[in-house]
Amino acid sequence: MGALSKLSQWKTLAREVAERTAIVVNFLCILHVYGPSMLPTLNLTGDVLLVEKMTVRMGKVGPGDVVLVRSPENPRKTVSKRILGMEGDRVTFLIDPKNSDIYHSVVIQQDFYCKKWLKKKTYPCYRMNIPKASTTPSPLPKQSERSIEDAESQIHVDRNEHILPQICVPKGHVWIQGDNIYASHDSRNFGPVPYGLIQGKAFFRVWPLNGFGPLGQREW
Amino acid sequence: MKTMNPPRMTLPQSETHISSLYLPDQEENSCFHMIIFWGSHSGLGCFLGFLWLQVMPDIHLVEETWIWELETFYGTLDDYVLLEKLCLEKYKFSHGDVIAFRSPTNHHEKQIKRIIALPGDWITAPYSFDALRIPEGHCWVEGDNSASSLDSRSFGPVPLGLVCGRATHIVWPPQRIGKIERIIHHDRLSFG
């Protein structure tokens, strides 16, 4: 007798809980991430992180944030990397740090030609224009002769004759890189990724307990 | 019986015993029972909410320019299409599917185009005799109305992670209700 009224109370309560949970799931989730590419920030054997999605949807994610990104090479895989450059930045990067004595793995600059290149309506396919570091460079044009087309991608030769590829991050894309540059498959391999692939921003570590706390900027 | 606290030493009647376990408005309920009650309900709610979000298809508003891109005649109304999201489980698409994806140049916009080539295929590059290989995890999309369509010929192959769903039917306006057919362009494509 009382069972039927209990059932209807259960039903309304279950419906209310489902609606509220569906709202919360859009904002926040807990994730277990593992792998070597974000050492020393995240552990090899795994960390449980709190990931939030609203800052991503509002477009407020910026350089220095640890984000979860759907891999452009395999959409079923989600990787965690750090954003280092936004659209319009010129990135000079090092693909193979093990065989090189250059200290910085990546240099991000805000460049006038890159910003003007952003306004062009059509963009080349980013994936196919990553220059290889081993090709010999043609002589660089003088500063006064540079034009917008040079901003797309080129080779940079620094004072010690190191050859480094250089690329401009196109509109709507970000440059992601793992903190562990020796064991990370990131934008140095597959180029800048579209912002739409970013799934969430990891802002807090829950487990292991000795690392409990917010994830900040790079530790080194 | 609901207004009286039954004494602890006597067994309560079966009806009030059940109600004391499941309804929180009984005074003799302990904290423990409340925790079990809320825990089990939120667990069930989480599970149901999770299932609902995974499986629910959505009705997606298509902007007016899509009509010009997909059909050869002009329309002045917006089309509504049914987007199914079950294909996002395994990211398996076929040649000729119409998909909705976030634009790679502006993540706030969504576009609807047709898949011409899948990862690993070779496609003839636009306006030249070269062949391009579609990288792993990307697809080549083009609008049906090639003349006025901003698609992979401008921004290159699109990562499959940007796809939001596959458009299977037009549901509004009523004179255009029907299935969206798959059209495969054999002349642009070669495999292997």
Interface residues (C-beta under 8 A of the other chain):
Chain A: G2 K6 Q9 W10 L13 A14 E16 V17 A18 E19 R20 T21 A22 V25 G59 R70 S71 P72 E73 N74 P75 R76 K121 T122 Y123 P124 C125 Y126 R127 M128 P170 K171 G172 H173 V193 P194 Y195 G196 L197
Chain B: E15 I18 S19 Y22 L23 H41 S42 L44 G45 C46 L48 G49 F50 W52 L53 K90 Y91 F101 R102 S103 P104 T105 N106 H107 H108 L132 P135 E136 G137 H138 S154 F155 G156 P157 P159 L160 G161 L162 V163
